[in-house]
Amino acid sequence: MTRKTFTKACYIKLGKRGGWEQKCLEEGIAPLAYYDVPHGMALAGDREAIRKVYLDLGKTAGTATGHASQILSFYDADPDVLWITISGGSLWWAELAPDVEYLGSDPKQYPQGSRFRRTMSGWHRFSFDGTPLLIGNLSGNLTKVAAYQGTVCTLKPDQLDYLLRKLRDEELPEITAAQEARKQLLAATVEVIRLLTWQDFELFTELLFSRSGWQRISSLGGTQKSLDLELLLPTTGERAIVQVKSATSQAQLDDYIDRFGAMAADKYFYVYHSSKQSLDVRDSDIILMDAPALADQALKSGLVDWLITKAA
C-alpha cells in the first residue's frame, strides 16, 4: 500500500453490536443499513431530502441531521479518507473503493445492509511496517470511538494525527523525549545498584522479587557475601531458587549451575550486578539478572527512590 497522507479518517461500526464484523473483515467490505434512504438520494448528496426522510419518520431535527451526515460520509468518494473499525481487540483500517453498491430497501431480504463499499485491499490490523494495532497498546482518546452510538463518525484532528503516527510507527515527540529520559534514568540506576553494599544488594533483590508477587519461604544459606533464597509465587504455586551475588565470574556461575541441578524448583535465578566477563548459562535454564535487568525491574517496581536513599 502507498504510504499516503490521509486528510480525513472515519470510524464505521460493522453492524449492530458488531454483528457483521466477521463477514465484513473476511470479505473486505464496509456495509451500511439505512434502508429508508433511496440510493439515488444519497448518491446525489441531497442532505435536506435525507433529513426529511427521518423527520417524516418522527425523528428529532438533531437526529435527522445526524443520520444525514453519517450517510453522506459513507458516500464520500474522496480517496484521501481512511476508514477504521475496531474488532477482536484490534484496530482495523482500510481504503474504500469509491462506488457504493446498492442492494435494496428490504431488511429481511438484505439483513446485512442495504448497500456497501468494497475495500481497495481488504481490512488490515497492522501498521504499514507490520506492527499489530492492538487496542491495549493504543490511546483511549482514539479507541473511544468504538463507543459511538451511531454507525459512522469522523475522527477529530488530534485523533487522526495520532492514528497516522501509529500507522507509520512514528512516536509522538513527547513519547520520544520520555523514552530518552527513561534510557538515561536506567543507565544512572545501573550505577546506583553497583554502589550498594552486598547486604543492601541482597535486600534490594528480595524487595524486587516481593514486588513481583514472590514470597520468601526461607534462606538456604551461603557465604557471607552470597545468599540463596527460596521463593513461592502464590498465584501459580511456582517455586524459585535465587542466588544473589554482588560480583561474580563465569567460574562461580558454572559452580552454581551444578548446584541448581540438585535443587528442586520451577525457576532458577542468578542475580548479580558486576562481572569482569560476559556470563553464559550454558545449556541450563537459569535466568540471569544483571545490573541493567535489575535497573529495568527497579523502575517498573518503584524502587528507584529506595536505591538512591540506600546508596547515598
Backbone bond lengths (Angstrom), bond angles and torsions (degrees), N, CA, C in turn:
res aa  C-N    CA-C-N  psi(-1)  N-CA   C-N-CA  omega(-1)  CA-C   N-CA-C  phi
1 M - - - 1.451 - - 1.520 110.48 -
2 T 1.351 116.67 143.50 1.449 121.77 176.76 1.518 109.72 -71.25
3 R 1.316 116.27 131.10 1.456 119.95 -178.90 1.522 108.63 -83.60
4 K 1.295 116.92 71.45 1.448 122.56 -175.73 1.525 110.75 -83.70
5 T 1.301 115.21 166.73 1.449 120.75 175.57 1.516 108.50 -95.44
6 F 1.304 116.41 109.74 1.452 121.06 179.36 1.529 109.20 -80.48
7 T 1.297 116.12 139.91 1.465 120.75 -178.38 1.517 112.38 -96.17
8 K 1.327 116.09 -9.96 1.459 120.17 -176.29 1.522 108.66 -157.37
9 A 1.314 116.58 152.10 1.467 120.80 175.41 1.519 108.87 -139.84
10 C 1.320 115.83 142.58 1.458 121.85 179.39 1.524 109.98 -126.63
11 Y 1.313 115.24 141.20 1.462 121.60 172.76 1.524 108.35 -94.87
12 I 1.335 116.48 138.06 1.451 120.27 176.10 1.521 109.58 -129.43
13 K 1.310 115.64 132.00 1.463 120.93 176.97 1.524 107.85 -88.19
14 L 1.315 115.67 125.84 1.466 120.32 -175.62 1.529 110.93 -88.50
15 G 1.319 114.17 78.26 1.461 119.83 178.05 1.510 112.57 90.60
16 K 1.314 116.49 157.71 1.456 122.25 177.91 1.519 109.90 -60.54
17 R 1.340 115.48 125.48 1.472 122.56 -176.71 1.528 111.09 56.13
18 G 1.319 116.88 28.55 1.462 120.80 177.56 1.509 113.68 71.89
19 G 1.326 116.85 22.64 1.465 120.51 -175.14 1.513 115.55 -67.12
20 W 1.338 117.81 -16.36 1.461 119.95 -179.22 1.529 112.63 -105.22
21 E 1.325 116.03 4.05 1.468 119.73 -171.84 1.528 113.66 -55.53
22 Q 1.313 117.67 -53.13 1.459 120.55 -174.63 1.530 111.89 -58.34
23 K 1.320 116.43 -47.65 1.462 120.95 179.88 1.527 111.07 -61.89
24 C 1.322 116.40 -45.15 1.463 120.66 -178.05 1.524 112.35 -64.91
25 L 1.326 116.78 -44.50 1.460 120.50 -179.18 1.520 111.39 -67.26
26 E 1.321 116.51 -37.89 1.463 120.01 179.70 1.522 111.97 -71.94
27 E 1.330 117.66 -39.66 1.461 121.22 -175.18 1.528 112.85 -92.94
28 G 1.322 117.35 -8.68 1.455 119.76 178.10 1.512 113.24 69.79
29 I 1.326 116.41 49.14 1.459 120.99 179.82 1.514 110.40 -132.65
30 A 1.330 115.75 163.10 1.456 122.47 174.37 1.520 106.99 -131.12
31 P 1.334 118.87 110.37 1.464 122.13 -175.93 1.527 113.04 -96.34
32 L 1.286 115.47 166.95 1.455 122.40 175.58 1.515 108.16 -142.44
33 A 1.314 117.05 140.89 1.470 120.81 179.22 1.535 108.52 -83.81
34 Y 1.325 118.34 -100.72 1.466 123.03 177.54 1.528 112.00 45.39
35 Y 1.307 115.21 56.62 1.466 121.61 -177.46 1.538 113.25 -64.96
36 D 1.331 117.37 -20.99 1.462 120.34 -175.48 1.529 113.61 -80.56
37 V 1.316 117.71 -11.29 1.466 120.84 -176.11 1.525 110.75 -101.38
38 P 1.342 118.44 119.36 1.466 121.55 178.32 1.525 111.21 -61.63
39 H 1.321 115.39 147.40 1.455 121.50 -178.26 1.527 110.92 -61.36
40 G 1.328 116.82 -43.84 1.457 120.41 -177.62 1.517 112.46 -62.45
41 M 1.312 116.51 -37.77 1.463 121.20 179.53 1.524 110.73 -63.67
42 A 1.334 115.44 -44.53 1.464 119.66 179.39 1.523 110.99 -69.43
43 L 1.325 116.41 -38.97 1.462 121.56 -179.75 1.527 110.52 -62.85
44 A 1.338 115.87 -35.26 1.464 120.52 179.78 1.528 111.94 -77.19
45 G 1.330 116.68 -10.29 1.458 120.34 179.69 1.510 112.84 69.84
46 D 1.324 116.39 29.89 1.463 121.29 -176.91 1.528 110.31 -82.16
47 R 1.316 115.23 86.92 1.464 120.74 -175.57 1.531 112.48 -60.31
48 E 1.333 116.05 -44.56 1.456 119.13 -176.61 1.525 111.86 -66.18
49 A 1.353 116.60 -36.32 1.464 119.77 178.30 1.526 110.37 -66.11
50 I 1.327 115.76 -39.15 1.464 119.61 178.95 1.524 109.64 -66.94
51 R 1.317 116.97 -41.79 1.470 120.13 177.98 1.527 110.26 -59.41
52 K 1.345 116.21 -41.80 1.456 120.28 -177.94 1.523 111.57 -63.02
53 V 1.354 116.55 -35.56 1.466 120.03 177.38 1.522 109.60 -54.55
54 Y 1.320 116.93 -44.70 1.465 120.59 -175.40 1.520 112.27 -83.00
55 L 1.321 116.61 -28.11 1.462 118.81 173.63 1.521 110.00 -65.62
56 D 1.331 116.12 -39.97 1.464 120.58 178.01 1.522 111.89 -66.85
57 L 1.336 115.68 -23.49 1.469 119.90 178.05 1.535 111.14 -86.19
58 G 1.333 115.65 4.37 1.457 119.66 176.33 1.517 115.00 90.74
59 K 1.321 117.87 11.06 1.456 120.45 179.80 1.529 109.69 -79.21
60 T 1.309 116.63 155.38 1.463 121.06 177.11 1.524 109.30 -71.07
61 A 1.310 115.53 163.70 1.470 120.10 -179.86 1.529 110.87 -60.51
62 G 1.324 116.52 -42.10 1.460 119.65 179.92 1.518 112.46 -64.11
63 T 1.339 116.29 -42.39 1.467 120.51 179.57 1.527 110.37 -65.96
64 A 1.330 116.69 -41.44 1.457 120.63 179.37 1.527 110.82 -62.28
65 T 1.319 116.37 -41.88 1.464 120.72 177.97 1.526 110.74 -63.93
66 G 1.334 116.80 -40.46 1.469 120.61 178.84 1.507 112.04 -62.93
67 H 1.333 117.42 -43.03 1.462 120.45 178.30 1.531 111.10 -63.10
68 A 1.329 116.31 -42.13 1.466 120.12 179.84 1.528 110.67 -62.09
69 S 1.322 117.21 -41.82 1.465 121.26 -179.76 1.524 111.32 -63.86
70 Q 1.331 116.67 -40.93 1.459 119.96 -179.71 1.536 111.41 -65.67
71 I 1.310 115.63 -43.58 1.469 119.74 -179.55 1.521 110.90 -64.28
72 L 1.328 116.91 -44.87 1.463 120.10 -178.52 1.535 111.10 -68.46
73 S 1.309 117.65 -32.49 1.474 119.94 174.59 1.518 110.18 -63.18
74 F 1.323 116.24 -40.12 1.463 120.67 179.14 1.521 110.85 -64.78
75 Y 1.315 117.92 -35.02 1.461 122.46 -178.70 1.537 113.07 -84.51
76 D 1.333 116.77 -3.99 1.463 120.27 -179.74 1.530 109.69 -68.68
77 A 1.333 116.44 115.77 1.473 121.05 -175.71 1.522 113.13 -90.61
78 D 1.320 117.89 10.29 1.466 121.58 -179.36 1.537 109.88 -57.36
79 P 1.332 118.29 120.79 1.478 120.58 -178.07 1.523 113.45 -69.63
80 D 1.317 117.75 -12.49 1.455 120.64 -179.17 1.528 112.87 -92.57
81 V 1.340 115.99 14.69 1.458 120.64 176.19 1.528 108.77 -97.25
82 L 1.309 115.99 126.34 1.463 122.03 177.07 1.527 108.19 -99.37
83 W 1.319 116.42 137.18 1.467 121.12 -179.29 1.517 109.67 -110.98
84 I 1.325 115.52 138.64 1.465 119.76 178.76 1.523 109.78 -131.57
85 T 1.317 115.03 158.37 1.457 122.00 170.74 1.521 107.43 -148.59
86 I 1.312 116.85 168.60 1.466 121.12 -179.63 1.517 108.55 -126.54
87 S 1.322 115.63 126.91 1.463 120.63 -177.80 1.521 110.10 -157.60
88 G 1.330 116.04 141.42 1.461 121.00 174.40 1.505 114.91 57.68
89 G 1.328 117.35 33.72 1.458 120.29 178.14 1.511 114.81 79.33
90 S 1.327 117.52 9.61 1.464 121.43 179.92 1.521 111.12 -130.71
91 L 1.319 114.84 155.31 1.455 120.52 169.85 1.523 107.29 -93.98
92 W 1.317 116.70 132.97 1.465 123.02 -179.81 1.522 108.76 -114.98
93 W 1.328 116.94 145.76 1.455 120.08 178.42 1.532 109.56 -134.38
94 A 1.320 114.33 157.43 1.466 119.58 -179.78 1.522 109.86 -160.72
95 E 1.325 114.91 156.58 1.457 122.20 167.26 1.528 106.12 -102.75
96 L 1.313 116.47 133.52 1.455 119.82 -177.39 1.530 111.56 -99.08
97 A 1.337 115.17 142.07 1.461 120.75 173.90 1.529 107.82 -63.65
98 P 1.326 118.64 149.68 1.473 120.63 -173.89 1.527 115.07 -66.88
99 D 1.307 118.29 -30.21 1.463 120.38 -173.98 1.526 112.49 -81.17
100 V 1.332 114.76 137.17 1.460 121.75 172.44 1.529 107.01 -96.55
101 E 1.312 116.89 124.05 1.466 121.54 -179.12 1.530 108.54 -98.02
102 Y 1.323 114.95 117.60 1.457 121.07 -175.71 1.528 110.73 -89.92
103 L 1.330 115.51 136.22 1.463 120.88 -179.98 1.526 111.38 -103.91
104 G 1.321 117.65 -54.36 1.451 120.12 -179.37 1.511 111.56 164.45
105 S 1.336 115.85 173.13 1.462 121.18 -173.65 1.520 113.82 -99.71
106 D 1.331 117.44 4.37 1.464 120.89 -177.28 1.531 109.79 -99.09
107 P 1.335 118.25 108.55 1.467 120.44 -178.29 1.519 113.46 -64.32
108 K 1.343 117.45 -24.73 1.459 119.25 178.00 1.534 110.69 -73.68
109 Q 1.306 116.08 -37.38 1.459 120.22 179.58 1.532 111.20 -77.57
110 Y 1.353 115.48 -31.98 1.470 120.16 -179.13 1.532 108.65 -126.59
111 P 1.327 116.90 74.14 1.471 120.85 -173.62 1.524 114.09 -69.52
112 Q 1.314 118.02 -11.58 1.463 119.60 -178.92 1.527 111.30 -113.78
113 G 1.337 115.04 38.90 1.449 120.12 173.17 1.508 113.94 115.66
114 S 1.330 115.40 149.85 1.462 120.30 178.94 1.520 111.65 -88.46
115 R 1.338 116.52 -15.07 1.466 121.87 -177.95 1.526 108.64 -161.69
116 F 1.317 116.16 164.43 1.461 119.33 179.82 1.520 110.78 -157.54
117 R 1.332 114.44 162.66 1.466 121.45 171.46 1.512 107.65 -121.51
118 R 1.305 115.36 142.76 1.462 120.17 177.00 1.531 109.09 -85.62
119 T 1.328 115.49 151.65 1.461 119.67 174.62 1.516 108.68 -84.20
120 M 1.319 116.02 155.34 1.470 120.57 -179.67 1.528 111.47 -72.75
121 S 1.330 116.74 -34.83 1.475 119.69 -177.81 1.524 111.67 -147.28
122 G 1.335 116.46 27.31 1.453 120.00 179.28 1.522 111.95 88.65
123 W 1.321 114.88 175.64 1.456 121.92 174.96 1.525 108.71 -89.74
124 H 1.333 117.13 139.92 1.465 122.28 -177.04 1.523 110.09 -123.87
125 R 1.324 116.81 140.45 1.473 120.92 177.81 1.526 111.70 -119.63
126 F 1.337 115.48 26.88 1.465 121.81 177.13 1.525 109.29 -130.98
127 S 1.326 116.65 156.26 1.457 120.39 174.80 1.525 108.61 -68.58
128 F 1.318 116.80 176.35 1.462 120.74 179.84 1.532 111.50 -60.16
129 D 1.339 116.68 -27.86 1.464 120.64 179.84 1.520 112.93 -100.61
130 G 1.337 116.91 8.59 1.461 119.54 173.30 1.510 116.82 96.30
131 T 1.325 119.06 11.45 1.460 121.01 177.46 1.528 109.88 -79.30
132 P 1.338 118.65 127.68 1.472 120.24 179.42 1.527 111.30 -60.46
133 L 1.315 116.04 135.04 1.467 121.32 179.63 1.528 109.13 -94.55
134 L 1.320 116.00 67.95 1.456 121.97 -178.17 1.522 110.18 -76.64
135 I 1.334 116.11 136.36 1.451 121.10 -177.73 1.523 111.19 -57.49
136 G 1.336 116.71 -38.30 1.455 120.04 -179.29 1.504 114.13 -63.33
137 N 1.336 117.37 -17.69 1.459 121.62 -179.31 1.521 112.48 -103.19
138 L 1.322 117.23 7.28 1.460 120.81 -177.15 1.528 110.88 -114.05
139 S 1.313 115.25 153.78 1.463 121.10 -179.56 1.521 111.29 -64.93
140 G 1.327 115.62 138.98 1.452 120.67 176.80 1.519 112.24 -63.74
141 N 1.339 116.72 -22.02 1.458 119.83 177.80 1.526 111.30 -64.07
142 L 1.338 115.84 -27.05 1.462 119.71 176.90 1.527 111.03 -91.54
143 T 1.319 116.76 -48.59 1.469 119.83 -173.50 1.523 113.12 -69.23
144 K 1.338 117.89 -13.36 1.470 119.64 178.87 1.521 112.06 -65.98
145 V 1.337 117.66 -13.03 1.474 119.51 178.41 1.521 110.53 -63.06
146 A 1.331 117.12 -22.13 1.468 120.28 179.78 1.521 111.53 -64.94
147 A 1.325 116.65 -19.54 1.464 120.30 179.38 1.524 112.11 -86.26
148 Y 1.325 116.64 -0.97 1.470 120.43 -179.91 1.525 109.76 -59.84
149 Q 1.326 115.82 132.85 1.459 120.54 -174.57 1.527 113.21 -78.17
150 G 1.323 117.33 -21.65 1.463 119.98 179.77 1.515 112.31 -87.71
151 T 1.330 116.14 -157.02 1.462 121.65 -177.75 1.515 112.59 -104.78
152 V 1.322 117.43 -42.81 1.465 122.69 -176.90 1.513 109.80 -128.24
153 C 1.320 116.79 132.76 1.467 120.32 173.34 1.518 109.49 -141.90
154 T 1.313 115.52 149.78 1.460 121.64 -179.41 1.519 109.85 -90.91
155 L 1.318 116.76 134.61 1.452 120.65 178.98 1.522 110.12 -70.55
156 K 1.317 116.32 145.56 1.456 121.64 175.82 1.524 109.29 -73.37
157 P 1.348 117.99 159.60 1.468 120.79 -177.66 1.524 114.23 -53.07
158 D 1.342 117.76 -41.80 1.463 119.20 -179.69 1.523 111.55 -68.80
159 Q 1.340 116.89 -33.87 1.465 120.40 177.10 1.521 110.58 -68.39
160 L 1.326 116.69 -40.90 1.462 120.84 177.97 1.520 110.68 -63.01
161 D 1.322 116.79 -45.32 1.465 120.48 -179.95 1.522 110.64 -59.79
162 Y 1.334 116.50 -44.72 1.467 120.99 179.55 1.532 110.68 -63.41
163 L 1.331 116.70 -44.83 1.461 121.41 -179.95 1.518 111.21 -59.11
164 L 1.326 117.62 -46.54 1.464 120.96 -178.56 1.525 111.20 -65.23
165 R 1.326 116.99 -36.14 1.468 119.56 176.77 1.524 110.51 -63.61
166 K 1.324 116.41 -40.55 1.460 120.09 179.14 1.533 110.84 -66.74
167 L 1.308 117.19 -39.99 1.461 120.35 179.39 1.526 111.29 -65.72
168 R 1.321 116.77 -31.43 1.465 120.88 179.86 1.522 112.10 -93.68
169 D 1.343 116.51 2.62 1.469 121.98 -176.81 1.521 111.64 57.74
170 E 1.332 115.78 38.31 1.455 121.52 176.99 1.528 108.86 -100.93
171 E 1.304 115.92 137.22 1.457 119.99 178.25 1.526 110.00 -90.81
172 L 1.320 116.35 150.24 1.449 121.07 172.53 1.531 108.76 -65.92
173 P 1.326 118.64 147.34 1.472 120.21 179.14 1.526 111.92 -54.42
174 E 1.329 116.54 -37.62 1.463 119.74 179.64 1.524 111.40 -64.71
175 I 1.349 116.11 -36.56 1.465 119.92 179.35 1.519 110.16 -69.82
176 T 1.334 116.26 -41.48 1.464 120.31 178.59 1.523 110.51 -60.14
177 A 1.341 116.12 -43.48 1.471 120.29 179.01 1.521 111.06 -63.93
178 A 1.339 116.50 -40.77 1.466 120.74 179.82 1.529 110.68 -65.93
179 Q 1.328 116.68 -39.77 1.462 120.23 179.15 1.526 111.40 -64.72
180 E 1.331 115.96 -39.32 1.464 119.51 178.31 1.520 110.60 -66.79
181 A 1.338 116.02 -40.62 1.462 119.51 178.22 1.526 110.85 -63.73
182 R 1.332 116.61 -39.71 1.462 120.48 178.74 1.527 110.47 -64.81
183 K 1.323 116.19 -40.38 1.466 120.66 178.77 1.518 110.56 -59.92
184 Q 1.333 116.49 -43.03 1.458 120.52 179.43 1.527 111.06 -67.69
185 L 1.334 116.04 -39.11 1.463 119.56 178.61 1.519 111.00 -65.34
186 L 1.336 116.53 -38.97 1.466 119.84 177.09 1.518 110.92 -59.79
187 A 1.340 117.03 -46.24 1.465 121.06 -178.91 1.525 110.48 -61.93
188 A 1.331 116.55 -40.67 1.457 119.87 179.29 1.523 110.85 -68.47
189 T 1.334 116.56 -37.10 1.463 120.67 -179.45 1.523 111.01 -66.15
190 V 1.328 116.59 -36.14 1.472 120.48 176.09 1.530 109.98 -56.98
191 E 1.323 116.80 -45.47 1.468 120.58 -178.57 1.523 111.20 -67.98
192 V 1.329 116.82 -35.33 1.468 119.76 177.94 1.525 110.12 -65.69
193 I 1.321 117.28 -42.10 1.472 120.98 179.11 1.515 110.32 -58.79
194 R 1.311 117.26 -39.17 1.472 121.22 -178.59 1.521 112.48 -72.38
195 L 1.346 117.26 -11.48 1.462 120.99 176.42 1.529 112.54 -86.26
196 L 1.337 116.77 -12.29 1.457 120.24 -176.39 1.530 111.56 -66.20
197 T 1.328 115.49 144.77 1.465 118.92 169.39 1.516 107.76 -68.13
198 W 1.324 117.58 162.80 1.463 118.35 -178.37 1.521 111.51 -63.61
199 Q 1.388 116.08 -32.36 1.463 118.11 178.03 1.534 111.22 -65.56
200 D 1.345 115.90 -44.76 1.466 119.86 179.91 1.534 111.54 -68.81
201 F 1.315 116.67 -31.68 1.465 119.85 177.97 1.530 110.03 -66.05
202 E 1.322 116.74 -40.04 1.465 119.97 177.28 1.528 110.60 -64.49
203 L 1.349 116.46 -42.27 1.461 120.42 178.76 1.522 110.70 -64.28
204 F 1.320 116.19 -42.19 1.466 121.46 177.47 1.525 110.76 -58.59
205 T 1.320 117.27 -44.25 1.462 121.40 179.96 1.525 110.97 -61.52
206 E 1.328 115.70 -43.86 1.465 118.78 179.48 1.526 110.87 -64.73
207 L 1.328 117.55 -41.36 1.465 120.88 177.55 1.519 111.53 -61.85
208 L 1.323 115.95 -40.17 1.463 121.56 -178.56 1.525 110.72 -61.93
209 F 1.315 116.42 -46.13 1.463 119.94 179.98 1.536 111.30 -69.62
210 S 1.322 116.77 -38.10 1.464 118.87 -179.31 1.520 111.33 -64.94
211 R 1.335 117.43 -34.66 1.466 120.39 178.55 1.528 111.80 -71.81
212 S 1.318 116.45 -15.08 1.461 120.71 176.10 1.525 111.40 -93.35
213 G 1.337 116.26 2.62 1.456 120.03 176.67 1.509 115.10 104.52
214 W 1.343 117.33 -7.79 1.468 120.14 179.51 1.526 110.22 -76.35
215 Q 1.332 115.51 142.19 1.454 120.99 177.10 1.523 109.43 -115.57
216 R 1.330 115.25 134.54 1.467 119.69 179.54 1.520 110.17 -73.39
217 I 1.318 115.99 125.43 1.461 121.42 177.09 1.518 109.99 -90.68
218 S 1.346 114.15 -47.89 1.463 118.44 -179.11 1.510 110.07 -164.62
219 S 1.330 114.28 166.79 1.454 121.88 170.37 1.516 106.58 -100.07
220 L 1.346 115.26 130.71 1.463 118.64 -177.67 1.517 112.38 -94.36
221 G 1.332 115.51 9.40 1.452 118.04 176.49 1.500 112.39 89.89
222 G 1.335 117.38 -172.92 1.451 123.14 -178.60 1.505 109.57 142.93
223 T 1.321 117.05 -178.76 1.452 120.64 178.81 1.514 109.14 -75.25
224 Q 1.326 116.76 173.08 1.457 120.62 -175.27 1.525 111.89 -59.39
225 K 1.336 117.91 -34.46 1.458 120.63 -176.30 1.516 112.69 -104.21
226 S 1.294 117.06 23.33 1.465 120.82 172.46 1.521 107.54 -147.75
227 L 1.318 115.10 157.79 1.458 118.31 -176.07 1.506 109.60 -150.13
228 D 1.305 116.54 131.39 1.459 121.64 173.75 1.516 108.02 -98.84
229 L 1.340 116.20 128.58 1.454 121.33 176.72 1.513 109.78 -114.50
230 E 1.321 115.87 140.51 1.453 121.27 172.03 1.523 106.65 -109.26
231 L 1.331 116.18 123.36 1.459 121.74 -174.20 1.518 111.73 -122.52
232 L 1.327 114.75 156.50 1.468 121.31 177.78 1.526 108.54 -130.34
233 L 1.345 116.22 136.24 1.459 121.72 173.79 1.531 107.09 -102.83
234 P 1.332 117.85 101.42 1.469 121.13 -172.53 1.524 114.50 -57.59
235 T 1.328 117.28 -34.17 1.466 119.54 -175.90 1.519 113.44 -65.18
236 T 1.345 116.70 -28.56 1.471 120.14 -178.32 1.518 113.22 -119.95
237 G 1.344 116.38 -13.26 1.452 119.47 -177.33 1.522 113.44 80.06
238 E 1.333 117.53 7.78 1.466 120.74 -179.65 1.528 110.99 -71.77
239 R 1.316 115.14 144.84 1.463 122.25 175.17 1.513 108.78 -111.23
240 A 1.332 115.26 146.26 1.459 120.08 179.84 1.521 110.03 -137.60
241 I 1.325 115.06 146.73 1.456 122.39 173.03 1.525 106.90 -111.97
242 V 1.325 116.49 129.35 1.463 121.59 -177.66 1.523 109.36 -121.66
243 Q 1.315 115.35 122.90 1.460 120.48 173.91 1.522 107.69 -102.56
244 V 1.331 115.81 124.47 1.460 122.01 -176.70 1.521 109.83 -111.81
245 K 1.324 115.84 124.23 1.462 121.20 176.70 1.515 108.31 -139.11
246 S 1.316 116.80 133.70 1.460 118.34 177.98 1.516 109.62 -70.11
247 A 1.323 117.97 -55.92 1.468 122.98 175.81 1.517 108.02 -118.13
248 T 1.318 116.72 145.66 1.464 119.79 -176.69 1.521 110.60 -151.24
249 S 1.325 114.74 -177.55 1.465 121.35 -179.56 1.519 108.62 -147.85
250 Q 1.326 116.53 171.34 1.456 120.16 178.30 1.523 111.04 -64.19
251 A 1.339 116.24 -36.32 1.465 119.72 -179.62 1.527 110.60 -62.53
252 Q 1.332 116.27 -41.87 1.465 119.15 178.36 1.526 111.21 -67.17
253 L 1.325 116.29 -39.89 1.459 119.31 178.18 1.521 110.45 -62.44
254 D 1.330 117.45 -43.20 1.467 120.38 179.24 1.529 110.36 -59.51
255 D 1.320 116.35 -38.93 1.457 120.45 179.14 1.529 110.37 -62.89
256 Y 1.328 115.99 -41.68 1.464 119.43 -178.54 1.527 112.39 -75.98
257 I 1.303 116.63 -25.16 1.466 118.56 173.97 1.520 109.16 -60.08
258 D 1.325 116.23 -42.63 1.469 120.59 177.63 1.526 110.77 -67.02
259 R 1.332 117.01 -40.32 1.459 120.07 -179.34 1.532 111.60 -65.78
260 F 1.334 115.67 -42.80 1.459 119.56 179.85 1.521 111.35 -59.79
261 G 1.306 115.78 -32.19 1.454 119.71 -178.94 1.521 112.94 -62.64
262 A 1.325 116.16 -22.48 1.466 120.17 -179.54 1.524 111.87 -95.47
263 M 1.319 117.45 0.05 1.470 121.13 -178.84 1.525 109.35 -108.01
264 A 1.308 117.06 130.79 1.457 121.67 -179.12 1.526 109.86 -85.23
265 A 1.315 116.59 113.89 1.465 121.58 178.74 1.523 108.93 -158.48
266 D 1.334 115.24 164.95 1.461 120.07 178.40 1.525 111.86 -87.34
267 K 1.332 115.80 -29.66 1.463 120.32 -179.66 1.526 109.22 -139.08
268 Y 1.344 114.43 150.29 1.456 121.32 179.02 1.531 108.35 -130.37
269 F 1.326 116.37 125.04 1.452 121.06 -179.67 1.533 109.70 -117.08
270 Y 1.320 115.90 137.91 1.467 121.68 174.66 1.521 105.64 -119.78
271 V 1.346 115.26 108.24 1.465 121.63 -172.04 1.527 109.60 -108.66
272 Y 1.336 116.15 129.79 1.462 120.70 179.51 1.528 108.61 -155.81
273 H 1.333 116.75 163.69 1.463 117.54 177.23 1.523 113.75 -118.20
274 S 1.333 117.61 -13.82 1.465 118.72 -178.49 1.521 111.60 -141.69
275 S 1.328 116.08 142.82 1.462 122.37 174.13 1.520 107.78 -159.39
276 K 1.321 116.33 140.11 1.465 120.50 -179.55 1.526 112.09 -79.75
277 Q 1.329 116.61 -6.51 1.462 120.58 -178.01 1.532 109.37 -140.29
278 S 1.304 115.20 159.00 1.462 120.29 175.74 1.520 108.72 -72.42
279 L 1.329 116.28 134.33 1.456 120.19 -175.82 1.524 111.54 -96.76
280 D 1.323 115.70 148.51 1.464 122.71 -179.06 1.526 108.21 -130.60
281 V 1.323 117.12 124.91 1.461 120.40 -179.30 1.527 112.06 -82.99
282 R 1.336 116.00 8.30 1.470 121.64 -179.52 1.527 109.87 59.44
283 D 1.323 116.96 -133.19 1.464 120.73 -179.07 1.523 112.35 -97.63
284 S 1.326 116.50 11.14 1.460 119.35 -178.34 1.531 110.15 -80.47
285 D 1.331 115.73 169.82 1.465 120.22 178.51 1.522 110.84 -105.39
286 I 1.333 116.37 25.87 1.455 121.98 177.56 1.531 109.38 -69.12
287 I 1.339 115.49 138.12 1.458 121.12 178.71 1.524 108.77 -97.41
288 L 1.340 116.19 118.03 1.460 121.16 178.68 1.524 109.75 -86.06
289 M 1.308 116.83 135.94 1.464 122.14 174.14 1.515 108.27 -128.49
290 D 1.341 115.80 104.79 1.463 120.68 179.54 1.519 109.71 -96.64
291 A 1.316 117.34 -173.96 1.460 121.06 -175.53 1.537 112.63 -59.36
292 P 1.344 120.06 -45.68 1.475 118.67 178.10 1.529 112.67 -60.50
293 A 1.334 117.19 -40.91 1.467 120.14 178.72 1.521 110.66 -65.37
294 L 1.313 116.84 -39.55 1.464 121.24 179.13 1.528 110.74 -67.54
295 A 1.337 116.50 -38.85 1.461 120.65 179.02 1.528 110.57 -62.79
296 D 1.326 116.24 -41.29 1.461 120.79 178.93 1.521 110.65 -62.36
297 Q 1.318 116.52 -43.84 1.459 120.36 178.89 1.525 111.72 -68.55
298 A 1.337 116.61 -32.32 1.467 120.11 178.32 1.523 110.55 -64.50
299 L 1.345 116.55 -40.12 1.461 120.23 177.22 1.522 110.53 -63.44
300 K 1.329 116.21 -44.22 1.458 120.66 -178.24 1.523 112.08 -69.09
301 S 1.326 116.33 -27.73 1.473 120.56 -175.89 1.526 113.23 -97.18
302 G 1.325 117.52 -1.57 1.454 120.12 179.17 1.512 114.58 73.39
303 L 1.339 117.01 33.30 1.459 120.56 -177.26 1.533 113.62 -106.25
304 V 1.331 117.65 7.53 1.461 119.55 -177.64 1.527 111.28 -65.05
305 D 1.329 116.91 -44.74 1.466 119.16 178.97 1.525 111.12 -61.28
306 W 1.335 116.00 -39.57 1.472 120.01 177.62 1.521 109.97 -60.38
307 L 1.329 116.54 -44.00 1.464 121.07 179.83 1.531 111.29 -61.14
308 I 1.318 116.01 -44.91 1.466 120.13 -178.69 1.520 110.57 -62.55
309 T 1.331 115.94 -42.13 1.466 119.81 179.76 1.529 111.46 -63.93
310 K 1.337 116.02 -42.43 1.468 120.47 -178.26 1.520 111.74 -68.91
311 A 1.324 117.19 -36.66 1.465 119.75 -174.93 1.514 112.65 -86.37
312 A 1.330 116.60 -15.87 1.478 120.12 -175.76 1.527 112.45 -66.91
